[in-house]
Amino acid sequence: MQGVSGLLNVPDASVLEYGTATIAWDNQVDGRFARPRTLNDTGNDINFAAGAFPHFEMVGRNVSPETTSGGSDLSFNIKLQLPWELLPGLNFAIGEMDFGGSVNEYDTKYAVATWQYGPIRTTLGAGTYDGRVEGTGRLDGIYGGVEFAATDWLSVILEDDAYSMNTGIRLSTPEHWLPGGWQASMLWMYSAEEGVDDRQDWYGFNVKIPLAAEYARVLPKDRPRSEAVLNSSYVITESYGNDELLANNPLLAPPTASPAEAMSRLDAVNGEKALHDRFVAANFEQVRVQKYGREWVIAFENVQYNANDIDALGVAAGVAAMSLPDGDRFYLQLEKYGVATFGLGGEVVAWKAFLRGNGAIPDSEMVTAPANRLRRRSADGGIFAASIKNSIDYLAFRPDVRIRPILSSTVGTEYGVFDYSLAARADVVLPLWRGAAFNVSRDWNVNDTKDFTREGIYGGVFYNQRVTEGVKDRIFSQTFRHGQGFTSMISYGRFYGSVDGASLESRWEPGDGRHRFKIIATDFEEKQRPENTHNARLWSYRYFAQSINTSVDITGGDFYNEDSGYRLEFTQHVGDVRLHLLYKKSEDNAFATLGFTIPLTPRKGMTRVAGVHVEGQANWAYGITTILGEQGNRLVFGPNIIPTVYNDLRNTYFSGDRLNAAYIRANQERLVDAWQRYGESK
């Protein structure tokens, strides 16, 4: 009931399981939301917690009185558990409640040990309270408690929280009762100290939610993986254009070839068509197949596996491996709007074993933003004719439509627990030719709380932050693949419904993708006041730690509002959910954000209907931000904004910055799961 895992009010040495989240509410409050402050009172204590890393939990907490339309207090709690047991069954943890902010209602630092012996958990700890307001003094001193698990659904609890003796029970749903691994629980507490209005009993509810499949809730370095099936020493050397080395290729056999050579060429052509048809049957688009000796090159685009392109690679690898003869090799060239974004090559035998669950991912060729492996054939004509043909292929009406929510909100302010402006956005992207597209977006208002309107009792305090209706983006973009992991996008038009101009995004992802370098530059001016500019100049570096599925991203320079500063972001990947811990420094302000990114679209989406593809959003992000340091508790909008649009390199082309060899090797079980779930039975 204090925004930490534990007994009733007492934290213990456990932490929330890695890869899970909880939503909790209870009606016990104290401090400035109680009258008097030194007693327990009835209110609303809401907590959102996540096991972001093994042995570490972070919690966003919001406390308010019984009414949620007035002021409330937003705070963050953290707890770090020692990674090993001091003795069998004995764990140790340290933590802090309400850390970092400038007005700390509940700032308490503590250390605690818990011993598990059979169904009995014994906890002993010490804390020190350093909050800004007088409260109950809970956890300020020595505290402890005992929990007895009578059954898998009932626990009895006795504790001393350094303010009062408490007894209570915990009722939980047994495992596997709720779908998807969810679990619900209820707490009831009786306090020896009378609260406001002589009340002595309090209660709360909790729901625990797994964020991903069970295998994804284990760090890659700790997942059980057997040895991969060994590959042969077959090596592919890239060649480009019409050259003499291709003259002996059976697919390019001249008309005067011998009957045996002509039959070999015919078999290859028939094999190409058969493999092409299987990829089309798997709902891949823009499929092209070429065979060179023992290697099959398959280029394709993914429109169905929208949550994560790793699913498309798993299904495509399965189609290739299960269709081709042993001893051959395949190379998958994943593309977006005709631009190669990722290459995956491997041997049929090894990949067939891997996708059937035998062994780890084989030693394979993986390249981000690769060179085009498809070769121009004599039948295609010259370079100009081939380019015209490729452009015509993209002139067909094939718009992509994404439906997603747009949310502007405030949490834990003096004006309310949660205020918001909610709209529905439709983004339409129409491919024009290779790498080129036109994007238009429109917002429709769904609902605004009163503080986002002129009707609010505080005079529409957040009115200028509302989501307005109307057309927002009208942008033409052209993407260029430079080779060697370099890709750039130039965009021009109207951005965000309010500024006109151009932007440049360029990224380099060498090697296995652990390192990514990026620059963003904009030349924007407001359409109503051209003298107001938004000229961003940003650089970014991201490192992905394959063994723990963690990325660290630092971005610095001049942001969208021309404020100078930097952002340091830690991201933990748990399946398709990403948990973020962000520090922002912008001129005189410093901020901390806890956030998450989730897909608002199924792993396998819809196919095209009348040429139109409709999908949800693969990367919907939300975060709660607090100002740091001795800066007061004022609201600050707009610092450290990175100018981004729907059709950008990060999300449209590179699957939320996850399309690289390091991420795929870290999450290789996802390839097998995708094939066995969506491909093998088809």
C-alpha positions as CSV (number, residue, x, y, z in Angstrom):
1,M,0.0,0.0,0.0
2,Q,3.0,2.3,-0.2
3,G,3.9,1.8,-3.9
4,V,6.5,-0.9,-3.2
5,S,6.3,-4.7,-3.3
6,G,6.0,-6.1,0.2
7,L,3.6,-6.9,2.9
8,L,0.9,-4.3,3.7
9,N,2.7,-1.0,4.4
10,V,6.1,-2.7,4.9
11,P,8.4,-3.3,1.9
12,D,10.2,-6.6,1.8
13,A,13.3,-7.7,-0.1
14,S,11.4,-9.1,-3.1
15,V,11.0,-7.2,-6.4
16,L,8.5,-7.4,-9.2
17,E,9.3,-10.3,-11.5
18,Y,11.2,-9.2,-14.6
19,G,9.0,-8.7,-17.6
20,T,5.8,-8.1,-15.6
21,A,3.8,-5.0,-14.7
22,T,1.2,-4.3,-12.0
23,I,-1.6,-1.8,-11.7
24,A,-2.7,-1.3,-8.0
25,W,-5.1,0.9,-6.1
26,D,-5.7,1.3,-2.4
27,N,-7.7,3.7,-0.2
28,Q,-5.0,4.6,2.4
29,V,-3.3,8.0,2.3
30,D,-1.6,10.3,4.8
31,G,0.5,13.5,4.7
32,R,-1.1,16.5,3.1
33,F,-4.0,14.5,1.8
34,A,-5.1,13.5,5.3
35,R,-6.8,15.7,7.9
36,P,-4.9,15.8,10.2
37,R,-1.7,14.9,8.4
38,T,-0.4,12.6,11.1
39,L,-3.3,10.1,10.7
40,N,-4.3,7.6,8.0
41,D,-7.2,8.9,5.8
42,T,-9.3,7.7,3.0
43,G,-8.2,8.7,-0.5
44,N,-6.8,7.2,-3.7
45,D,-3.3,5.7,-4.0
46,I,-2.7,4.5,-7.5
47,N,0.5,2.7,-8.6
48,F,1.9,1.5,-11.9
49,A,4.9,-0.7,-11.5
50,A,7.2,-2.7,-13.8
51,G,9.9,-5.2,-13.4
52,A,12.1,-3.3,-15.9
53,F,15.3,-5.3,-15.3
54,P,16.1,-8.4,-13.2
55,H,16.3,-7.5,-9.5
56,F,15.0,-4.0,-10.1
57,E,11.5,-2.5,-10.0
58,M,10.3,1.0,-10.7
59,V,7.0,2.4,-9.7
60,G,5.0,5.5,-10.7
61,R,2.7,6.5,-7.8
62,N,-0.1,9.1,-7.7
63,V,-1.8,10.0,-4.4
64,S,-4.9,12.1,-4.1
65,P,-7.8,12.7,-1.6
66,E,-11.2,11.1,-2.2
67,T,-12.0,13.5,-5.0
68,T,-9.7,13.2,-8.1
69,S,-10.6,16.6,-9.6
70,G,-8.3,18.6,-7.3
71,G,-4.6,18.3,-6.6
72,S,-2.6,15.1,-6.3
73,D,1.0,14.1,-5.8
74,L,3.1,12.2,-8.4
75,S,6.2,10.4,-7.3
76,F,8.6,7.6,-8.4
77,N,9.8,4.7,-6.3
78,I,12.7,2.3,-7.0
79,K,14.0,-0.9,-5.4
80,L,17.1,-2.8,-6.1
81,Q,17.5,-6.4,-4.9
82,L,20.9,-8.0,-4.3
83,P,21.3,-10.5,-7.3
84,W,22.3,-13.4,-5.1
85,E,21.0,-14.8,-1.8
86,L,23.2,-14.0,1.3
87,L,22.1,-17.4,2.7
88,P,19.7,-20.0,1.4
89,G,16.3,-18.2,1.3
90,L,17.7,-14.9,2.5
91,N,17.4,-11.8,0.2
92,F,18.5,-8.2,0.7
93,A,17.2,-5.0,-1.0
94,I,17.6,-1.3,-0.8
95,G,15.1,1.3,-2.1
96,E,13.8,4.8,-2.1
97,M,10.3,6.2,-2.2
98,D,9.6,9.5,-3.9
99,F,13.1,10.0,-5.3
100,G,14.3,12.8,-7.5
101,G,11.5,15.3,-7.5
102,S,11.5,18.8,-6.1
103,V,8.6,18.5,-3.7
104,N,9.0,15.2,-2.0
105,E,5.9,14.2,0.1
106,Y,7.0,10.6,0.8
107,D,10.8,10.6,0.5
108,T,12.0,7.5,2.4
109,K,15.2,5.6,2.0
110,Y,15.3,2.0,3.3
111,A,17.1,-1.3,3.5
112,V,15.4,-4.6,4.1
113,A,16.1,-8.3,4.4
114,T,13.6,-11.1,3.9
115,W,14.0,-14.8,4.8
116,Q,11.8,-17.4,3.1
117,Y,11.3,-20.7,5.1
118,G,8.7,-22.9,3.6
119,P,5.3,-20.9,3.6
120,I,6.7,-18.3,6.0
121,R,8.4,-15.1,4.9
122,T,10.0,-13.0,7.7
123,T,11.0,-9.4,6.9
124,L,13.2,-6.9,8.9
125,G,14.3,-3.5,7.8
126,A,15.1,0.1,8.6
127,G,14.3,3.3,7.0
128,T,14.7,7.1,7.3
129,Y,12.0,9.6,6.3
130,D,13.1,12.8,4.6
131,G,9.9,14.1,3.2
132,R,8.9,17.8,3.0
133,V,5.6,17.5,5.0
134,E,4.8,16.0,8.3
135,G,3.0,12.7,8.1
136,T,2.6,9.5,10.1
137,G,6.3,8.8,10.2
138,R,5.7,5.4,8.6
139,L,8.9,3.4,7.8
140,D,11.0,6.0,9.8
141,G,12.9,3.6,12.0
142,I,12.9,-0.2,12.5
143,Y,10.1,-2.1,10.9
144,G,9.3,-5.7,10.1
145,G,6.6,-8.3,9.6
146,V,5.7,-11.9,8.9
147,E,3.6,-13.4,6.0
148,F,2.2,-16.9,6.2
149,A,1.0,-18.4,2.9
150,A,-1.8,-20.7,4.1
151,T,-2.7,-21.7,0.5
152,D,-1.7,-20.6,-3.0
153,W,-4.5,-18.0,-2.8
154,L,-4.6,-16.9,0.9
155,S,-1.9,-15.3,3.0
156,V,-2.1,-13.9,6.5
157,I,0.1,-10.9,7.4
158,L,1.3,-9.3,10.6
159,E,3.6,-6.2,10.5
160,D,4.9,-3.2,12.4
161,D,5.5,-0.3,10.0
162,A,7.2,1.9,12.6
163,Y,3.9,3.8,13.0
164,S,1.3,1.1,13.8
165,M,0.8,-2.6,14.2
166,N,-1.2,-4.0,11.3
167,T,-2.8,-7.3,10.5
168,G,-4.3,-8.3,7.2
169,I,-4.9,-10.9,4.5
170,R,-4.0,-11.2,0.9
171,L,-6.4,-13.0,-1.5
172,S,-5.0,-14.0,-4.9
173,T,-6.3,-15.8,-7.9
174,P,-4.5,-19.1,-8.3
175,E,-2.1,-19.4,-11.2
176,H,-3.7,-20.2,-14.6
177,W,-7.1,-19.0,-13.5
178,L,-6.9,-15.8,-15.6
179,P,-5.9,-15.8,-19.3
180,G,-2.5,-14.7,-20.5
181,G,-0.8,-15.3,-17.2
182,W,-2.6,-12.4,-15.5
183,Q,-3.2,-12.6,-11.7
184,A,-5.4,-10.5,-9.5
185,S,-5.1,-10.0,-5.7
186,M,-6.8,-8.1,-2.9
187,L,-5.4,-6.7,0.3
188,W,-7.3,-6.0,3.5
189,M,-5.6,-4.3,6.5
190,Y,-6.6,-3.6,10.1
191,S,-4.5,-1.0,11.8
192,A,-4.0,-0.7,15.6
193,E,-3.9,3.1,15.1
194,E,-7.1,4.8,14.5
195,G,-7.3,7.0,11.4
196,V,-9.5,9.9,10.5
197,D,-13.1,9.4,11.6
198,D,-11.9,6.5,13.8
199,R,-11.3,4.3,10.7
200,Q,-9.0,1.4,11.2
201,D,-9.5,-0.8,8.1
202,W,-8.1,-0.2,4.6
203,Y,-8.1,-2.2,1.4
204,G,-6.6,-2.4,-2.0
205,F,-6.6,-4.3,-5.3
206,N,-3.8,-5.3,-7.6
207,V,-3.5,-6.8,-11.1
208,K,-0.2,-8.4,-12.4
209,I,0.3,-8.5,-16.1
210,P,3.0,-10.4,-18.0
211,L,4.4,-8.1,-20.7
212,A,5.5,-10.9,-23.1
213,A,5.7,-14.6,-23.7
214,E,7.4,-16.6,-21.0
215,Y,10.7,-17.1,-23.0
216,A,10.9,-13.3,-23.5
217,R,10.8,-12.7,-19.8
218,V,14.2,-14.1,-19.4
219,L,17.4,-12.2,-20.4
220,P,19.0,-13.6,-23.6
221,K,22.1,-14.6,-21.8
222,D,20.1,-16.7,-19.4
223,R,17.9,-18.5,-21.9
224,P,18.5,-22.2,-22.5
225,R,20.0,-22.6,-26.0
226,S,21.7,-25.7,-27.4
227,E,24.4,-25.6,-30.0
228,A,23.4,-24.5,-33.5
229,V,23.5,-26.9,-36.4
230,L,26.9,-26.4,-38.1
231,N,27.0,-24.8,-41.5
232,S,29.3,-25.8,-44.3
233,S,32.1,-23.5,-45.6
234,Y,29.9,-22.3,-48.5
235,V,30.6,-18.6,-49.0
236,I,28.8,-16.0,-51.2
237,T,30.6,-13.2,-52.8
238,E,28.5,-10.2,-53.8
239,S,28.5,-9.1,-57.4
240,Y,26.6,-6.2,-59.0
241,G,25.3,-5.4,-62.5
242,N,26.2,-7.3,-65.7
243,D,29.6,-8.7,-65.4
244,E,31.6,-11.6,-66.8
245,L,31.5,-13.6,-63.6
246,L,27.8,-14.1,-64.2
247,A,28.2,-15.3,-67.7
248,N,28.4,-19.0,-66.6
249,N,25.3,-18.7,-64.3
250,P,22.7,-21.2,-65.5
251,L,20.0,-18.5,-65.4
252,L,21.9,-16.4,-67.9
253,A,22.7,-19.3,-70.3
254,P,22.8,-18.0,-73.9
255,P,20.4,-19.3,-76.5
256,T,23.1,-21.5,-78.0
257,A,23.5,-23.5,-74.7
258,S,23.5,-27.3,-74.9
259,P,20.2,-29.2,-74.2
260,A,21.5,-30.1,-70.7
261,E,22.3,-26.5,-69.9
262,A,19.0,-25.3,-71.3
263,M,17.1,-27.9,-69.1
264,S,19.1,-26.7,-66.1
265,R,18.1,-23.2,-66.8
266,L,14.4,-24.2,-67.3
267,D,14.4,-26.0,-63.9
268,A,15.8,-23.0,-62.2
269,V,13.2,-20.7,-63.7
270,N,10.4,-23.1,-62.7
271,G,11.9,-23.2,-59.2
272,E,12.0,-19.5,-59.0
273,K,8.3,-19.3,-59.9
274,A,7.3,-21.9,-57.4
275,L,9.2,-20.2,-54.6
276,H,7.7,-16.9,-55.7
277,D,4.2,-18.3,-55.5
278,R,4.8,-19.6,-52.0
279,F,6.0,-16.2,-50.7
280,V,2.9,-14.6,-52.3
281,A,0.7,-17.2,-50.7
282,A,2.3,-16.2,-47.3
283,N,1.0,-12.7,-48.0
284,F,4.3,-11.1,-48.7
285,E,4.4,-8.3,-51.4
286,Q,6.7,-7.2,-54.2
287,V,8.3,-10.7,-54.2
288,R,11.2,-11.3,-56.6
289,V,13.2,-14.5,-56.7
290,Q,16.5,-15.2,-58.4
291,K,18.7,-18.3,-58.3
292,Y,22.5,-18.2,-58.7
293,G,24.1,-21.6,-58.5
294,R,23.1,-22.9,-55.1
295,E,21.9,-19.6,-53.7
296,W,18.3,-18.3,-53.8
297,V,17.8,-14.5,-53.4
298,I,14.3,-13.6,-52.3
299,A,13.3,-9.9,-52.1
300,F,10.0,-9.1,-50.5
301,E,8.1,-6.5,-48.5
302,N,6.2,-7.1,-45.3
303,V,2.8,-5.6,-44.7
304,Q,1.1,-8.2,-42.5
305,Y,3.4,-8.7,-39.5
306,N,3.1,-5.1,-38.3
307,A,4.1,-5.3,-34.6
308,N,7.7,-6.4,-35.3
309,D,9.5,-7.2,-38.6
310,I,11.3,-10.1,-36.8
311,D,8.0,-12.1,-37.2
312,A,8.1,-11.5,-41.0
313,L,11.7,-12.7,-41.1
314,G,10.8,-15.8,-39.2
315,V,8.0,-16.7,-41.5
316,A,10.0,-15.9,-44.6
317,A,12.9,-17.9,-43.4
318,G,10.6,-20.8,-42.8
319,V,9.0,-20.6,-46.2
320,A,12.5,-20.6,-47.8
321,A,14.0,-23.3,-45.7
322,M,11.1,-25.7,-46.0
323,S,10.7,-25.2,-49.7
324,L,14.3,-25.4,-50.9
325,P,16.5,-28.6,-51.2
326,D,19.1,-29.4,-48.6
327,G,22.5,-28.2,-49.6
328,D,21.1,-24.9,-51.0
329,R,21.4,-21.5,-49.4
330,F,18.9,-18.6,-49.3
331,Y,19.2,-14.9,-48.9
332,L,16.2,-12.9,-47.7
333,Q,16.2,-9.2,-48.7
334,L,13.5,-7.4,-46.7
335,E,12.5,-4.2,-48.3
336,K,10.2,-1.2,-47.5
337,Y,8.9,0.8,-50.4
338,G,11.6,-0.8,-52.6
339,V,14.5,0.1,-50.3
340,A,16.5,-2.8,-48.9
341,T,16.4,-2.6,-45.1
342,F,17.7,-6.0,-43.9
343,G,19.4,-9.0,-45.4
344,L,19.4,-12.5,-43.8
345,G,21.2,-15.4,-45.5
346,G,21.7,-18.9,-44.3
347,E,21.9,-22.6,-45.3
348,V,18.7,-24.5,-45.7
349,V,19.7,-27.5,-43.6
350,A,20.7,-25.4,-40.6
351,W,17.7,-23.1,-40.7
352,K,15.3,-26.0,-41.2
353,A,16.6,-27.5,-37.9
354,F,16.5,-24.2,-36.1
355,L,13.0,-23.4,-37.0
356,R,11.9,-26.9,-35.9
357,G,13.3,-26.1,-32.5
358,N,16.6,-27.9,-32.8
359,G,19.5,-25.8,-31.8
360,A,20.3,-22.1,-31.6
361,I,20.2,-19.7,-34.6
362,P,22.7,-20.8,-37.2
363,D,25.7,-18.8,-38.1
364,S,24.2,-16.6,-40.8
365,E,24.7,-13.5,-42.8
366,M,22.8,-10.5,-41.4
367,V,23.1,-7.0,-42.7
368,T,21.2,-3.8,-41.9
369,A,20.5,-1.6,-44.9
370,P,22.3,-4.0,-47.3
371,A,23.3,-3.5,-50.9
372,N,20.7,-4.8,-53.3
373,R,21.5,-8.5,-53.9
374,L,19.2,-8.8,-56.9
375,R,21.1,-8.6,-60.1
376,R,20.0,-7.0,-63.3
377,R,19.5,-9.7,-66.0
378,S,20.0,-9.3,-69.7
379,A,16.2,-9.6,-70.2
380,D,15.6,-6.5,-68.0
381,G,17.4,-4.2,-70.6
382,G,19.7,-1.4,-69.6
383,I,19.8,0.4,-66.3
384,F,17.4,3.1,-67.5
385,A,14.8,0.5,-68.7
386,A,15.1,-1.5,-65.4
387,S,14.6,1.7,-63.4
388,I,11.5,2.6,-65.4
389,K,10.1,-0.9,-64.8
390,N,10.7,-0.7,-61.1
391,S,9.0,2.7,-60.9
392,I,6.0,1.5,-62.8
393,D,5.7,-1.4,-60.3
394,Y,5.2,1.2,-57.5
395,L,2.7,3.4,-59.3
396,A,-0.1,1.0,-58.4
397,F,-2.6,2.3,-55.8
398,R,-1.3,0.7,-52.6
399,P,-1.8,3.1,-49.7
400,D,-0.9,2.1,-46.1
401,V,-3.4,3.5,-43.5
402,R,-2.5,3.5,-39.8
403,I,-5.2,4.2,-37.2
404,R,-3.8,5.3,-33.8
405,P,-4.6,7.4,-30.7
406,I,-3.0,10.7,-30.0
407,L,-2.9,11.6,-26.4
408,S,-1.8,14.8,-24.7
409,S,-2.1,14.5,-20.9
410,T,-0.9,15.6,-17.5
411,V,-0.6,13.3,-14.4
412,G,-0.4,14.3,-10.7
413,T,-0.7,18.1,-11.0
414,E,-2.4,20.6,-8.7
415,Y,-5.3,20.6,-11.1
416,G,-6.2,16.9,-11.1
417,V,-5.0,13.3,-11.0
418,F,-5.3,12.9,-14.8
419,D,-6.2,15.4,-17.4
420,Y,-6.1,14.6,-21.1
421,S,-6.9,15.5,-24.7
422,L,-7.6,12.4,-26.8
423,A,-7.9,12.2,-30.6
424,A,-7.9,9.5,-33.2
425,R,-5.4,9.9,-36.1
426,A,-5.4,8.4,-39.5
427,D,-2.0,8.4,-41.3
428,V,-2.1,7.6,-45.0
429,V,1.1,6.8,-46.8
430,L,1.0,6.4,-50.6
431,P,4.1,4.9,-52.2
432,L,5.1,6.7,-55.4
433,W,8.3,5.1,-56.6
434,R,11.2,3.3,-55.1
435,G,11.9,5.0,-51.7
436,A,9.4,7.8,-52.3
437,A,6.1,8.3,-50.6
438,F,3.5,11.0,-49.8
439,N,2.1,11.0,-46.2
440,V,-1.0,12.9,-45.1
441,S,-2.6,12.6,-41.6
442,R,-5.7,13.9,-39.9
443,D,-6.9,14.1,-36.3
444,W,-10.4,13.7,-35.0
445,N,-11.1,14.8,-31.5
446,V,-12.5,12.1,-29.2
447,N,-12.7,13.6,-25.8
448,D,-11.1,16.4,-23.6
449,T,-11.2,16.8,-19.9
450,K,-12.4,20.2,-18.8
451,D,-8.9,21.5,-18.0
452,F,-8.1,21.1,-21.7
453,T,-11.1,23.2,-22.7
454,R,-12.2,26.8,-21.9
455,E,-14.8,25.4,-19.6
456,G,-12.5,24.2,-16.9
457,I,-12.7,25.6,-13.4
458,Y,-9.1,26.7,-13.8
459,G,-9.9,28.6,-17.0
460,G,-8.6,26.0,-19.4
461,V,-5.1,25.8,-17.9
462,F,-4.0,23.1,-20.5
463,Y,-6.0,24.5,-23.4
464,N,-2.9,25.3,-25.5
465,Q,-1.7,21.7,-25.1
466,R,-4.9,20.1,-26.5
467,V,-5.0,18.0,-29.7
468,T,-6.7,20.0,-32.3
469,E,-8.8,18.6,-35.1
470,G,-7.8,18.8,-38.8
471,V,-5.2,17.8,-41.3
472,K,-1.7,17.7,-39.7
473,D,1.0,16.2,-42.0
474,R,1.3,16.7,-45.7
475,I,4.7,15.4,-46.4
476,F,6.7,14.1,-49.4
477,S,9.7,12.0,-48.5
478,Q,12.4,10.3,-50.5
479,T,14.6,7.6,-48.9
480,F,18.1,6.8,-50.1
481,R,20.1,3.7,-49.4
482,H,23.8,4.6,-49.6
483,G,25.2,1.1,-48.8
484,Q,27.4,-0.1,-46.0
485,G,24.6,0.5,-43.5
486,F,23.9,4.1,-44.5
487,T,20.4,5.3,-45.1
488,S,18.9,8.8,-45.4
489,M,15.5,10.3,-45.8
490,I,14.7,13.8,-47.0
491,S,11.2,15.1,-46.3
492,Y,9.4,18.3,-47.4
493,G,5.9,19.7,-46.7
494,R,3.8,20.7,-43.8
495,F,4.6,19.1,-40.4
496,Y,2.3,18.9,-37.4
497,G,-0.3,21.1,-39.0
498,S,1.6,24.2,-38.0
499,V,5.1,24.4,-39.6
500,D,6.4,24.2,-43.1
501,G,9.8,23.2,-44.3
502,A,12.2,20.3,-44.8
503,S,13.9,17.7,-42.7
504,L,16.8,15.4,-43.0
505,E,17.3,12.1,-41.1
506,S,20.4,10.0,-41.8
507,R,21.6,6.9,-39.9
508,W,24.5,4.5,-40.1
509,E,24.3,1.1,-38.5
510,P,27.5,-0.8,-39.1
511,G,28.3,-4.4,-38.4
512,D,25.8,-6.3,-36.3
513,G,23.8,-3.2,-35.3
514,R,25.0,-2.8,-31.8
515,H,26.1,0.7,-32.7
516,R,23.8,3.1,-34.4
517,F,24.7,6.7,-35.3
518,K,22.0,9.2,-36.4
519,I,21.6,12.9,-37.3
520,I,18.4,14.9,-37.6
521,A,18.2,18.4,-39.1
522,T,15.1,20.5,-39.7
523,D,14.4,23.8,-41.4
524,F,10.9,24.7,-40.2
525,E,9.0,28.0,-39.9
526,E,5.5,28.4,-38.4
527,K,2.9,29.0,-41.1
528,Q,1.1,31.7,-39.1
529,R,4.3,33.4,-37.9
530,P,7.2,32.7,-40.3
531,E,9.6,34.6,-38.1
532,N,9.2,31.8,-35.5
533,T,11.5,28.9,-36.5
534,H,12.1,25.4,-35.4
535,N,15.6,24.5,-36.6
536,A,16.7,21.3,-34.9
537,R,20.2,20.1,-35.2
538,L,20.6,16.8,-33.4
539,W,23.0,13.9,-33.2
540,S,22.3,10.5,-31.6
541,Y,24.2,7.4,-30.7
542,R,22.6,4.1,-29.6
543,Y,24.2,1.0,-28.2
544,F,22.3,-2.3,-27.9
545,A,23.5,-4.8,-25.4
546,Q,22.6,-8.1,-26.9
547,S,23.1,-10.3,-23.8
548,I,20.5,-8.3,-21.7
549,N,18.2,-6.9,-24.4
550,T,19.0,-3.3,-23.3
551,S,19.7,-0.2,-25.4
552,V,21.2,3.0,-24.3
553,D,20.5,6.1,-26.5
554,I,22.0,9.5,-26.1
555,T,20.8,12.4,-28.2
556,G,22.1,16.0,-28.0
557,G,22.1,19.3,-29.8
558,D,19.3,21.8,-30.5
559,F,15.9,20.3,-30.2
560,Y,12.6,21.2,-32.0
561,N,12.0,24.3,-29.9
562,E,15.7,25.3,-30.4
563,D,16.4,24.5,-26.8
564,S,19.9,23.1,-26.3
565,G,20.5,20.0,-24.2
566,Y,20.6,16.2,-24.3
567,R,18.6,13.1,-23.5
568,L,19.9,9.9,-22.0
569,E,17.5,7.0,-22.4
570,F,17.7,3.4,-21.2
571,T,15.3,1.0,-22.9
572,Q,14.6,-2.6,-21.9
573,H,13.0,-4.8,-24.5
574,V,10.5,-7.4,-23.2
575,G,8.9,-9.0,-26.2
576,D,7.2,-6.2,-28.1
577,V,7.0,-4.0,-25.0
578,R,9.7,-1.6,-24.2
579,L,10.3,0.0,-20.8
580,H,12.0,3.4,-20.7
581,L,14.0,5.3,-18.1
582,L,14.8,8.7,-19.5
583,Y,16.8,11.7,-18.2
584,K,16.5,15.0,-20.0
585,K,18.6,18.1,-19.5
586,S,17.4,21.3,-21.3
587,E,19.2,24.5,-20.5
588,D,18.0,25.3,-16.9
589,N,15.7,22.3,-16.5
590,A,16.2,18.6,-15.7
591,F,13.6,15.9,-15.9
592,A,13.1,12.2,-15.3
593,T,10.6,10.1,-17.3
594,L,9.3,6.6,-16.7
595,G,7.6,5.3,-19.8
596,F,6.7,2.4,-22.0
597,T,6.1,1.6,-25.7
598,I,3.5,-1.0,-26.7
599,P,2.1,-2.2,-30.0
600,L,-1.5,-1.3,-30.6
601,T,-1.8,-3.8,-33.4
602,P,-1.7,-7.6,-33.5
603,R,1.4,-9.5,-34.4
604,K,-0.3,-10.7,-37.6
605,G,-2.5,-8.0,-39.1
606,M,-4.8,-7.6,-42.0
607,T,-4.0,-8.2,-45.7
608,R,-4.9,-5.6,-48.3
609,V,-8.5,-5.0,-49.2
610,A,-9.1,-3.3,-52.5
611,G,-5.4,-2.3,-52.5
612,V,-5.6,-0.6,-49.1
613,H,-3.7,-1.9,-46.1
614,V,-5.0,-0.9,-42.6
615,E,-3.0,-1.4,-39.4
616,G,-2.7,-0.1,-35.9
617,Q,0.4,1.4,-34.4
618,A,3.4,-0.8,-33.7
619,N,5.1,1.7,-31.4
620,W,2.7,3.7,-29.2
621,A,4.7,5.4,-26.4
622,Y,3.6,7.0,-23.2
623,G,5.6,8.4,-20.3
624,I,5.2,10.2,-17.0
625,T,7.7,13.0,-16.4
626,T,8.7,14.9,-13.2
627,I,11.0,17.8,-12.8
628,L,14.2,17.2,-10.8
629,G,16.2,19.1,-8.3
630,E,15.4,22.2,-6.3
631,Q,13.5,23.9,-9.1
632,G,9.9,24.0,-7.7
633,N,7.1,21.9,-8.9
634,R,6.0,24.0,-11.9
635,L,4.7,22.5,-15.1
636,V,7.0,22.7,-18.1
637,F,5.9,21.7,-21.6
638,G,8.0,21.2,-24.7
639,P,11.6,20.6,-23.7
640,N,13.9,18.2,-25.6
641,I,11.4,17.3,-28.3
642,I,12.9,15.3,-31.2
643,P,11.0,16.2,-34.4
644,T,9.6,12.9,-35.8
645,V,6.8,12.0,-38.1
646,Y,4.9,8.7,-38.8
647,N,6.8,7.9,-42.0
648,D,10.4,8.0,-40.8
649,L,13.4,5.8,-40.9
650,R,13.2,4.6,-37.3
651,N,9.6,3.2,-37.4
652,T,8.6,2.7,-41.0
653,Y,11.9,1.3,-42.4
654,F,13.7,-0.2,-39.4
655,S,11.0,-1.5,-37.2
656,G,11.4,0.8,-34.2
657,D,15.2,0.6,-34.4
658,R,15.1,-3.2,-33.9
659,L,16.1,-4.4,-37.4
660,N,19.6,-5.4,-36.8
661,A,21.6,-8.6,-36.2
662,A,22.3,-8.0,-32.5
663,Y,18.5,-7.6,-31.7
664,I,17.6,-10.7,-33.8
665,R,20.2,-12.9,-32.2
666,A,19.1,-11.7,-28.8
667,N,15.5,-12.5,-29.6
668,Q,16.0,-15.5,-31.8
669,E,13.3,-17.5,-30.1
670,R,10.8,-15.1,-31.7
671,L,11.8,-16.3,-35.2
672,V,10.9,-19.9,-34.2
673,D,7.7,-18.8,-32.5
674,A,6.6,-16.8,-35.6
675,W,7.2,-19.6,-38.0
676,Q,5.5,-22.2,-35.8
677,R,2.6,-20.0,-35.0
678,Y,1.9,-18.3,-38.4
679,G,3.8,-20.2,-41.1
680,E,4.2,-23.9,-40.4
681,S,0.5,-24.7,-40.2
682,K,-0.3,-22.7,-43.3
